[in-house]
Amino acid sequence: MSTLPSWYYDDRQQIGVDFENTTQVATYDRDQGSNTAEEQALLHRLAIGAGSHVIDLGAGTGSFAIAAAKAGAYVYVVDVSRSMLTYTIQKATAAHLAPIEFHHGGFLTYEHRAAPVDAIITRFALHHLPDFWKMVAFQRMAAMLKPGGIFYLRDTIFSFEPAAYREHINAWIMRVAKEPGTGFVAADFETHVRDEYSTYGWILEGMLTRTGFTIEEATYPSTEYAEYVCRKNM
Ligand SMILES: C[S@@+](CC[C@H](N)C(=O)[O-])C[C@H]1O[C@@H](n2cnc3c(N)ncnc32)[C@H](O)[C@@H]1O
């Protein structure tokens, strides 16, 4: 990237949970990184397969990226955490997967030098940016995508009534901290709310539309999560 102004956000800093910590990385992969059926369903839904070119931004331990490469896609794995990248490189090497590029960078710093891609996916990563910078990230991602290309976003995104935020956040933390097998404890969700930048769906939906995406599907599994399948306007 050309020289950045001094006011530019440093998106390589770890916000909230420290994903440079190698124990955290291994724990994340053990608990979140191996839902093959979910990855297959997402590949099918987004029509990603042989010949597709895909960027996974904030790829973590590469669960989706590796499934996409196994399905024949060419995948650009991007993450700000070198520990996450190292872990994913080891997994991809063990699986003998060649069509994957690894890039140390973030939403605001990754430079896509190849041709625009068919799809960009980002899951549970965008909340690391404050809202102003989310909009910068959307514009950067739109520039990396072909006209008509797919942008998939899933994250901790709120859809409860703002006036009831205390009850909803408290109830959510109590609920998710009790879910078995996630590896997360209440303190992780408290950190998320306090130190990270999850926002409301109606804010993100305005940003997506303004960027030049059409939201084709918006799903709210609960009032704390949302998922969007968007298409870049022609
Ligand atoms: C909760 S993990 C999600 C990993 C993966 N997307 C998944 O679905 O399992 C969040 C990831 O986002 C990465 N991340 C944090 N800030 C980022 C940024 N500004 N740009 C790109 N990735 C970022 C973290 O390093 C971490 O690997």
The ligand as an SDF file (V2000), in Angstrom:
LIG
                    3D

 27 29  0  0  0  0  0  0  0  0999 V2000
  -13.0420  -14.9880   15.5510 C   0  0  0  0  0  0  0  0  0  0  0  0
  -11.7760  -15.2250   14.3500 S   0  0  0  0  0  0  0  0  0  0  0  0
  -12.7460  -15.7660   12.9500 C   0  0  0  0  0  0  0  0  0  0  0  0
  -11.9630  -16.6770   12.0460 C   0  0  0  0  0  0  0  0  0  0  0  0
  -12.6890  -17.2480   10.8380 C   0  0  0  0  0  0  0  0  0  0  0  0
  -13.1700  -16.2010    9.9460 N   0  0  0  0  0  0  0  0  0  0  0  0
  -13.7980  -18.1780   11.1950 C   0  0  0  0  0  0  0  0  0  0  0  0
  -14.9160  -18.0110   10.7040 O   0  0  0  0  0  0  0  0  0  0  0  0
  -13.5530  -19.1240   11.9560 O   0  0  0  0  0  0  0  0  0  0  0  0
  -11.3730  -13.5330   13.9210 C   0  0  0  0  0  0  0  0  0  0  0  0
  -10.1770  -13.4060   13.0060 C   0  0  0  0  0  0  0  0  0  0  0  0
  -10.1380  -12.0710   12.5000 O   0  0  0  0  0  0  0  0  0  0  0  0
   -8.7860  -11.6450   12.4800 C   0  0  0  0  0  0  0  0  0  0  0  0
   -8.7590  -10.1730   12.4350 N   0  0  0  0  0  0  0  0  0  0  0  0
   -8.8430   -9.3120   13.4610 C   0  0  0  0  0  0  0  0  0  0  0  0
   -8.7740   -8.0560   13.0090 N   0  0  0  0  0  0  0  0  0  0  0  0
   -8.6350   -8.1130   11.6630 C   0  0  0  0  0  0  0  0  0  0  0  0
   -8.4980   -7.1490   10.6280 C   0  0  0  0  0  0  0  0  0  0  0  0
   -8.4960   -5.8550   10.8950 N   0  0  0  0  0  0  0  0  0  0  0  0
   -8.3580   -7.5770    9.3640 N   0  0  0  0  0  0  0  0  0  0  0  0
   -8.3740   -8.9020    9.0830 C   0  0  0  0  0  0  0  0  0  0  0  0
   -8.4960   -9.8610   10.0170 N   0  0  0  0  0  0  0  0  0  0  0  0
   -8.6280   -9.4770   11.2910 C   0  0  0  0  0  0  0  0  0  0  0  0
   -8.1820  -12.2720   13.7250 C   0  0  0  0  0  0  0  0  0  0  0  0
   -6.7760  -12.3090   13.6810 O   0  0  0  0  0  0  0  0  0  0  0  0
   -8.8340  -13.6500   13.6980 C   0  0  0  0  0  0  0  0  0  0  0  0
   -8.0770  -14.5710   12.9760 O   0  0  0  0  0  0  0  0  0  0  0  0
  1  2  1  0
  2  3  1  0
  2 10  1  0
  3  4  1  0
  4  5  1  0
  5  6  1  0
  5  7  1  0
  7  8  2  0
  7  9  1  0
 10 11  1  0
 11 12  1  0
 11 26  1  0
 12 13  1  0
 13 14  1  0
 13 24  1  0
 14 15  1  0
 14 23  1  0
 15 16  2  0
 16 17  1  0
 17 18  1  0
 17 23  2  0
 18 19  1  0
 18 20  2  0
 20 21  1  0
 21 22  2  0
 22 23  1  0
 24 25  1  0
 24 26  1  0
 26 27  1  0
M  CHG  2   2   1   9  -1
M  END
$$$$
